[in-house]
Amino acid sequence: MKYDFARWVNSNFKKFTENVDFFKGHIDVSANRYGRTQTVDDYNLTVEMAKHLCLMSKTEKGQLCRQHLKDYVIMNILITLLMYITL
């Protein structure tokens, strides 16, 4: 099922706090070939919020992101252990 962006934001941003986890702004974009512009909402996410959204996603790309985050955490644990052992 496809969602428009505003609906996706409303359903996925509920657990996050504006001006803490994300920052909302507005940008003007070209709406058509005749040069009209349209003001749309723009969101800047913290890294933590982006990670949470990836973990919540049920898509193939979400699965890839989850695997990447797991690999990253495992790599950091191994590096920390190696640093501890060599001290």
Residue, then its C-alpha position, 0 to 999 in steps of 0.5 A: m500500500k502506498y502512502d503520501f509523504a504527509r501521511w507517512v510522517n504523521s504515522n511514523f513521527k508520533k513517537f518522536t519529539e519535534n526540535v529534539d529528534f527532528f526539525k521541521g522547516h519549509i522550502d520552496v520548490s518548483a511545482n511545474r514547468y511554468g515556474r510556479t513554486q510551492t512551499v512544502d514541509d522539510y524535515n531534518l532528522t537526527v541520526e538516532m531518529a533515522k536509525h529508529l525509522c530504519l529499524m521500524s521499516k518493513t521494506e527490503k531497504g529497511q532490512l538492509c539498513r537493520q543489517h548494516l546497523k547490526d554489523y556496525v554495532i558488532m564491529n564497534i564491540l570487536i574494536t573495543l574488545l581488541m583495544y581492551i585486550t591490547l592495553 
